[in-house]
Amino acid sequence: MSVEEKGTEMPLTSMASAEKSPRELRQRQDEKKYSRTTIVVDPDLYKQFKAFAASTGTTVTALLNGAMRNILGK
C-alpha cells in the first residue's frame, strides 16, 4: 500500500457518491417516486415474463407499470 500525498484525499461527500454505481443512484432516485411492493406470482410465469422483458429491452418493473396504467386507463 502506498501513502497518499497530502491534499489528494477525496472529500467525504464525494466518497459516498463515488462508491455508488449509477444503477444504485438511479434506484435511490426512483424510490422517491415509486412505492415498493411484494407480489406473489407463479415462478414459471415470472421466469417467462422476465425473459420477455429482457428480449424487448425493458424491465419487469416497466412492463408492470405499463400494464397497470393500461388497466386503469391512464
N, CA, C and O atoms as a printed pandas DataFrame, in Angstrom:
     atom_number atom_name residue_name chain_id  residue_number  x_coord  y_coord  z_coord
0              1         N          MET        A               1    0.838   -1.181    0.000
1              2        CA          MET        A               1    0.000    0.000    0.000
2              3         C          MET        A               1    0.878    1.238    0.000
3              4         O          MET        A               1    1.941    1.261    0.621
4              5         N          SER        A               2    0.427    2.261   -0.699
5              6        CA          SER        A               2    1.196    3.498   -0.721
6              7         C          SER        A               2    0.489    4.552    0.103
7              8         O          SER        A               2   -0.721    4.489    0.319
8              9         N          VAL        A               3    1.255    5.511    0.553
9             10        CA          VAL        A               3    0.705    6.610    1.330
10            11         C          VAL        A               3    0.325    7.714    0.368
11            12         O          VAL        A               3    1.145    8.140   -0.446
12            13         N          GLU        A               4   -0.920    8.185    0.454
13            14        CA          GLU        A               4   -1.371    9.257   -0.429
14            15         C          GLU        A               4   -0.710   10.564   -0.045
15            16         O          GLU        A               4   -0.417   10.807    1.126
16            17         N          GLU        A               5   -0.480   11.400   -1.039
17            18        CA          GLU        A               5    0.072   12.716   -0.778
18            19         C          GLU        A               5   -0.991   13.579   -0.136
19            20         O          GLU        A               5   -2.181   13.423   -0.409
20            21         N          LYS        A               6   -0.566   14.478    0.707
21            22        CA          LYS        A               6   -1.488   15.371    1.392
22            23         C          LYS        A               6   -2.255   16.196    0.362
23            24         O          LYS        A               6   -1.678   16.707   -0.598
24            25         N          GLY        A               7   -3.548   16.315    0.576
25            26        CA          GLY        A               7   -4.388   17.096   -0.325
26            27         C          GLY        A               7   -5.008   16.272   -1.436
27            28         O          GLY        A               7   -5.799   16.796   -2.220
28            29         N          THR        A               8   -4.667   14.986   -1.522
29            30        CA          THR        A               8   -5.242   14.159   -2.578
30            31         C          THR        A               8   -6.398   13.304   -2.069
31            32         O          THR        A               8   -6.984   12.530   -2.827
32            33         N          GLU        A               9   -6.722   13.443   -0.792
33            34        CA          GLU        A               9   -7.818   12.651   -0.248
34            35         C          GLU        A               9   -9.127   13.122   -0.868
35            36         O          GLU        A               9   -9.311   14.308   -1.141
36            37         N          MET        A              10  -10.020   12.183   -1.081
37            38        CA          MET        A              10  -11.321   12.519   -1.626
38            39         C          MET        A              10  -12.201   13.025   -0.493
39            40         O          MET        A              10  -12.259   12.399    0.565
40            41         N          PRO        A              11  -12.898   14.163   -0.696
41            42        CA          PRO        A              11  -13.795   14.654    0.355
42            43         C          PRO        A              11  -14.856   13.605    0.680
43            44         O          PRO        A              11  -15.223   12.799   -0.176
44            45         N          LEU        A              12  -15.343   13.619    1.908
45            46        CA          LEU        A              12  -16.336   12.625    2.339
46            47         C          LEU        A              12  -17.577   12.652    1.470
47            48         O          LEU        A              12  -18.134   11.598    1.161
48            49         N          THR        A              13  -18.024   13.830    1.068
49            50        CA          THR        A              13  -19.229   13.901    0.247
50            51         C          THR        A              13  -19.015   13.227   -1.098
51            52         O          THR        A              13  -19.937   12.603   -1.623
52            53         N          SER        A              14  -17.838   13.337   -1.659
53            54        CA          SER        A              14  -17.547   12.692   -2.933
54            55         C          SER        A              14  -17.404   11.192   -2.761
55            56         O          SER        A              14  -17.791   10.424   -3.642
56            57         N          MET        A              15  -16.853   10.770   -1.636
57            58        CA          MET        A              15  -16.656    9.344   -1.412
58            59         C          MET        A              15  -17.978    8.610   -1.392
59            60         O          MET        A              15  -18.080    7.516   -1.947
60            61         N          ALA        A              16  -18.981    9.175   -0.776
61            62        CA          ALA        A              16  -20.268    8.493   -0.668
62            63         C          ALA        A              16  -20.860    8.245   -2.046
63            64         O          ALA        A              16  -21.328    7.142   -2.326
64            65         N          SER        A              17  -20.847    9.255   -2.912
65            66        CA          SER        A              17  -21.432    9.068   -4.231
66            67         C          SER        A              17  -20.505    8.274   -5.143
67            68         O          SER        A              17  -20.977    7.582   -6.045
68            69         N          ALA        A              18  -19.206    8.361   -4.928
69            70        CA          ALA        A              18  -18.271    7.613   -5.756
70            71         C          ALA        A              18  -18.399    6.115   -5.512
71            72         O          ALA        A              18  -18.111    5.324   -6.410
72            73         N          GLU        A              19  -18.818    5.712   -4.338
73            74        CA          GLU        A              19  -18.956    4.302   -4.017
74            75         C          GLU        A              19  -20.240    3.710   -4.581
75            76         O          GLU        A              19  -20.381    2.488   -4.625
76            77         N          LYS        A              20  -21.165    4.533   -5.006
77            78        CA          LYS        A              20  -22.441    4.067   -5.539
78            79         C          LYS        A              20  -22.343    3.939   -7.055
79            80         O          LYS        A              20  -21.784    4.806   -7.728
80            81         N          SER        A              21  -22.886    2.860   -7.578
81            82        CA          SER        A              21  -22.917    2.685   -9.026
82            83         C          SER        A              21  -24.040    3.553   -9.586
83            84         O          SER        A              21  -24.929    3.971   -8.845
84            85         N          PRO        A              22  -24.006    3.826  -10.891
85            86        CA          PRO        A              22  -25.099    4.595  -11.498
86            87         C          PRO        A              22  -26.465    3.949  -11.254
87            88         O          PRO        A              22  -27.466    4.640  -11.062
88            89         N          ARG        A              23  -26.490    2.614  -11.266
89            90        CA          ARG        A              23  -27.760    1.920  -11.023
90            91         C          ARG        A              23  -28.267    2.184   -9.602
91            92         O          ARG        A              23  -29.456    2.429   -9.399
92            93         N          GLU        A              24  -27.348    2.132   -8.608
93            94        CA          GLU        A              24  -27.746    2.388   -7.220
94            95         C          GLU        A              24  -28.251    3.818   -7.056
95            96         O          GLU        A              24  -29.226    4.053   -6.342
96            97         N          LEU        A              25  -27.601    4.762   -7.705
97            98        CA          LEU        A              25  -28.049    6.154   -7.610
98            99         C          LEU        A              25  -29.418    6.324   -8.249
99           100         O          LEU        A              25  -30.274    7.033   -7.718
100          101         N          ARG        A              26  -29.628    5.664   -9.407
101          102        CA          ARG        A              26  -30.917    5.752  -10.086
102          103         C          ARG        A              26  -32.010    5.109   -9.240
103          104         O          ARG        A              26  -33.127    5.622   -9.175
104          105         N          GLN        A              27  -31.695    3.984   -8.588
105          106        CA          GLN        A              27  -32.675    3.324   -7.737
106          107         C          GLN        A              27  -33.074    4.227   -6.581
107          108         O          GLN        A              27  -34.249    4.284   -6.217
108          109         N          ARG        A              28  -32.114    4.932   -6.002
109          110        CA          ARG        A              28  -32.441    5.847   -4.907
110          111         C          ARG        A              28  -33.364    6.944   -5.383
111          112         O          ARG        A              28  -34.288    7.328   -4.667
112          113         N          GLN        A              29  -33.129    7.463   -6.594
113          114        CA          GLN        A              29  -33.998    8.494   -7.141
114          115         C          GLN        A              29  -35.379    7.916   -7.394
115          116         O          GLN        A              29  -36.383    8.563   -7.095
116          117         N          ASP        A              30  -35.445    6.693   -7.946
117          118        CA          ASP        A              30  -36.724    6.054   -8.230
118          119         C          ASP        A              30  -37.508    5.780   -6.960
119          120         O          ASP        A              30  -38.736    5.869   -6.967
120          121         N          GLU        A              31  -36.824    5.448   -5.862
121          122        CA          GLU        A              31  -37.504    5.163   -4.605
122          123         C          GLU        A              31  -38.296    6.371   -4.122
123          124         O          GLU        A              31  -39.299    6.215   -3.426
124          125         N          LYS        A              32  -37.863    7.554   -4.479
125          126        CA          LYS        A              32  -38.566    8.763   -4.081
126          127         C          LYS        A              32  -39.874    8.905   -4.845
127          128         O          LYS        A              32  -40.822    9.510   -4.344
128          129         N          LYS        A              33  -39.937    8.349   -6.059
129          130        CA          LYS        A              33  -41.104    8.496   -6.913
130          131         C          LYS        A              33  -42.073    7.321   -6.819
131          132         O          LYS        A              33  -43.269    7.488   -7.057
132          133         N          TYR        A              34  -41.581    6.157   -6.483
133          134        CA          TYR        A              34  -42.387    4.946   -6.545
134          135         C          TYR        A              34  -42.467    4.246   -5.194
135          136         O          TYR        A              34  -41.640    4.464   -4.309
136          137         N          SER        A              35  -43.477    3.408   -5.060
137          138        CA          SER        A              35  -43.617    2.570   -3.872
138          139         C          SER        A              35  -43.102    1.185   -4.197
139          140         O          SER        A              35  -43.312    0.670   -5.296
140          141         N          ARG        A              36  -42.434    0.594   -3.240
141          142        CA          ARG        A              36  -42.007   -0.798   -3.392
142          143         C          ARG        A              36  -43.102   -1.689   -2.840
143          144         O          ARG        A              36  -43.775   -1.340   -1.870
144          145         N          THR        A              37  -43.273   -2.848   -3.469
145          146        CA          THR        A              37  -44.266   -3.786   -3.002
146          147         C          THR        A              37  -43.785   -5.200   -3.280
147          148         O          THR        A              37  -42.849   -5.410   -4.052
148          149         N          THR        A              38  -44.418   -6.142   -2.662
149          150        CA          THR        A              38  -44.114   -7.549   -2.898
150          151         C          THR        A              38  -45.356   -8.199   -3.459
151          152         O          THR        A              38  -46.457   -8.024   -2.936
152          153         N          ILE        A              39  -45.170   -8.954   -4.535
153          154        CA          ILE        A              39  -46.293   -9.699   -5.094
154          155         C          ILE        A              39  -45.906  -11.175   -5.140
155          156         O          ILE        A              39  -44.725  -11.516   -5.208
156          157         N          VAL        A              40  -46.887  -12.022   -5.105
157          158        CA          VAL        A              40  -46.658  -13.454   -5.174
158          159         C          VAL        A              40  -47.131  -13.913   -6.546
159          160         O          VAL        A              40  -48.305  -13.777   -6.891
160          161         N          VAL        A              41  -46.201  -14.457   -7.321
161          162        CA          VAL        A              41  -46.541  -14.909   -8.675
162          163         C          VAL        A              41  -46.020  -16.316   -8.892
163          164         O          VAL        A              41  -45.114  -16.780   -8.199
164          165         N          ASP        A              42  -46.605  -16.973   -9.858
165          166        CA          ASP        A              42  -46.159  -18.302  -10.264
166          167         C          ASP        A              42  -44.716  -18.183  -10.760
167          168         O          ASP        A              42  -44.436  -17.360  -11.630
168          169         N          PRO        A              43  -43.797  -18.990  -10.222
169          170        CA          PRO        A              43  -42.380  -18.874  -10.608
170          171         C          PRO        A              43  -42.129  -19.069  -12.108
171          172         O          PRO        A              43  -41.297  -18.372  -12.689
172          173         N          ASP        A              44  -42.833  -19.999  -12.728
173          174        CA          ASP        A              44  -42.657  -20.219  -14.165
174          175         C          ASP        A              44  -43.158  -19.030  -14.973
175          176         O          ASP        A              44  -42.536  -18.633  -15.959
176          177         N          LEU        A              45  -44.281  -18.466  -14.553
177          178        CA          LEU        A              45  -44.827  -17.285  -15.221
178          179         C          LEU        A              45  -43.857  -16.111  -15.100
179          180         O          LEU        A              45  -43.627  -15.384  -16.067
180          181         N          TYR        A              46  -43.295  -15.931  -13.912
181          182        CA          TYR        A              46  -42.345  -14.831  -13.701
182          183         C          TYR        A              46  -41.103  -15.015  -14.568
183          184         O          TYR        A              46  -40.597  -14.053  -15.146
184          185         N          LYS        A              47  -40.621  -16.232  -14.657
185          186        CA          LYS        A              47  -39.430  -16.521  -15.469
186          187         C          LYS        A              47  -39.695  -16.160  -16.933
187          188         O          LYS        A              47  -38.844  -15.559  -17.588
188          189         N          GLN        A              48  -40.859  -16.521  -17.438
189          190        CA          GLN        A              48  -41.219  -16.189  -18.822
190          191         C          GLN        A              48  -41.377  -14.680  -19.000
191          192         O          GLN        A              48  -40.957  -14.116  -20.010
192          193         N          PHE        A              49  -41.986  -14.037  -18.008
193          194        CA          PHE        A              49  -42.213  -12.590  -18.071
194          195         C          PHE        A              49  -40.888  -11.837  -18.050
195          196         O          PHE        A              49  -40.701  -10.868  -18.786
196          197         N          LYS        A              50  -39.974  -12.290  -17.203
197          198        CA          LYS        A              50  -38.660  -11.661  -17.111
198          199         C          LYS        A              50  -37.886  -11.838  -18.422
199          200         O          LYS        A              50  -37.214  -10.913  -18.879
200          201         N          ALA        A              51  -37.982  -13.021  -19.020
201          202        CA          ALA        A              51  -37.321  -13.267  -20.306
202          203         C          ALA        A              51  -37.927  -12.384  -21.388
203          204         O          ALA        A              51  -37.208  -11.852  -22.235
204          205         N          PHE        A              52  -39.243  -12.226  -21.363
205          206        CA          PHE        A              52  -39.904  -11.353  -22.333
206          207         C          PHE        A              52  -39.417   -9.913  -22.170
207          208         O          PHE        A              52  -39.115   -9.242  -23.156
208          209         N          ALA        A              53  -39.341   -9.449  -20.943
209          210        CA          ALA        A              53  -38.864   -8.081  -20.691
210          211         C          ALA        A              53  -37.455   -7.908  -21.254
211          212         O          ALA        A              53  -37.170   -6.919  -21.929
212          213         N          ALA        A              54  -36.585   -8.860  -20.980
213          214        CA          ALA        A              54  -35.209   -8.769  -21.471
214          215         C          ALA        A              54  -35.160   -8.783  -22.999
215          216         O          ALA        A              54  -34.369   -8.058  -23.603
216          217         N          SER        A              55  -35.999   -9.601  -23.618
217          218        CA          SER        A              55  -35.988   -9.699  -25.082
218          219         C          SER        A              55  -36.498   -8.426  -25.752
219          220         O          SER        A              55  -36.183   -8.160  -26.911
220          221         N          THR        A              56  -37.281   -7.648  -25.023
221          222        CA          THR        A              56  -37.789   -6.390  -25.580
222          223         C          THR        A              56  -36.980   -5.189  -25.114
223          224         O          THR        A              56  -37.302   -4.046  -25.440
224          225         N          GLY        A              57  -35.924   -5.456  -24.348
225          226        CA          GLY        A              57  -35.046   -4.368  -23.910
226          227         C          GLY        A              57  -35.644   -3.485  -22.834
227          228         O          GLY        A              57  -35.314   -2.303  -22.738
228          229         N          THR        A              58  -36.515   -4.050  -22.030
229          230        CA          THR        A              58  -37.126   -3.277  -20.946
230          231         C          THR        A              58  -36.986   -4.061  -19.639
231          232         O          THR        A              58  -36.271   -5.062  -19.577
232          233         N          THR        A              59  -37.669   -3.599  -18.613
233          234        CA          THR        A              59  -37.593   -4.259  -17.309
234          235         C          THR        A              59  -38.958   -4.787  -16.903
235          236         O          THR        A              59  -39.989   -4.361  -17.423
236          237         N          VAL        A              60  -38.942   -5.710  -15.974
237          238        CA          VAL        A              60  -40.194   -6.226  -15.422
238          239         C          VAL        A              60  -40.984   -5.064  -14.804
239          240         O          VAL        A              60  -42.198   -4.973  -14.980
240          241         N          THR        A              61  -40.300   -4.193  -14.092
241          242        CA          THR        A              61  -40.956   -3.056  -13.452
242          243         C          THR        A              61  -41.647   -2.167  -14.479
243          244         O          THR        A              61  -42.794   -1.766  -14.281
244          245         N          ALA        A              62  -40.960   -1.860  -15.569
245          246        CA          ALA        A              62  -41.547   -1.004  -16.600
246          247         C          ALA        A              62  -42.773   -1.672  -17.222
247          248         O          ALA        A              62  -43.784   -1.014  -17.468
248          249         N          LEU        A              63  -42.682   -2.974  -17.475
249          250        CA          LEU        A              63  -43.835   -3.685  -18.043
250          251         C          LEU        A              63  -45.014   -3.711  -17.083
251          252         O          LEU        A              63  -46.155   -3.501  -17.494
252          253         N          LEU        A              64  -44.748   -3.967  -15.804
253          254        CA          LEU        A              64  -45.834   -3.984  -14.819
254          255         C          LEU        A              64  -46.479   -2.609  -14.673
255          256         O          LEU        A              64  -47.703   -2.497  -14.600
256          257         N          ASN        A              65  -45.653   -1.562  -14.631
257          258        CA          ASN        A              65  -46.211   -0.205  -14.547
258          259         C          ASN        A              65  -47.067    0.107  -15.765
259          260         O          ASN        A              65  -48.142    0.693  -15.641
260          261         N          GLY        A              66  -46.590   -0.286  -16.945
261          262        CA          GLY        A              66  -47.363   -0.064  -18.169
262          263         C          GLY        A              66  -48.675   -0.830  -18.165
263          264         O          GLY        A              66  -49.711   -0.296  -18.562
264          265         N          ALA        A              67  -48.634   -2.084  -17.715
265          266        CA          ALA        A              67  -49.853   -2.893  -17.659
266          267         C          ALA        A              67  -50.863   -2.300  -16.693
267          268         O          ALA        A              67  -52.058   -2.262  -16.989
268          269         N          MET        A              68  -50.394   -1.836  -15.537
269          270        CA          MET        A              68  -51.311   -1.237  -14.564
270          271         C          MET        A              68  -51.917    0.049  -15.112
271          272         O          MET        A              68  -53.101    0.314  -14.905
272          273         N          ARG        A              69  -51.109    0.853  -15.812
273          274        CA          ARG        A              69  -51.640    2.085  -16.415
274          275         C          ARG        A              69  -52.701    1.756  -17.468
275          276         O          ARG        A              69  -53.734    2.421  -17.541
276          277         N          ASN        A              70  -52.443    0.721  -18.287
277          278        CA          ASN        A              70  -53.413    0.322  -19.307
278          279         C          ASN        A              70  -54.713   -0.141  -18.682
279          280         O          ASN        A              70  -55.794    0.223  -19.146
280          281         N          ILE        A              71  -54.616   -0.938  -17.638
281          282        CA          ILE        A              71  -55.814   -1.438  -16.957
282          283         C          ILE        A              71  -56.624   -0.287  -16.367
283          284         O          ILE        A              71  -57.854   -0.286  -16.427
284          285         N          LEU        A              72  -55.931    0.684  -15.802
285          286        CA          LEU        A              72  -56.606    1.822  -15.175
286          287         C          LEU        A              72  -56.965    2.925  -16.172
287          288         O          LEU        A              72  -57.601    3.913  -15.805
288          289         N          GLY        A              73  -56.560    2.756  -17.422
289          290        CA          GLY        A              73  -56.872    3.754  -18.444
290          291         C          GLY        A              73  -56.079    5.031  -18.302
291          292         O          GLY        A              73  -56.565    6.106  -18.655
292          293         N          LYS        A              74  -54.854    4.930  -17.788
293          294        CA          LYS        A              74  -54.028    6.130  -17.598
294          295         C          LYS        A              74  -52.881    6.149  -18.558
295          296         O          LYS        A              74  -52.079    7.083  -18.544
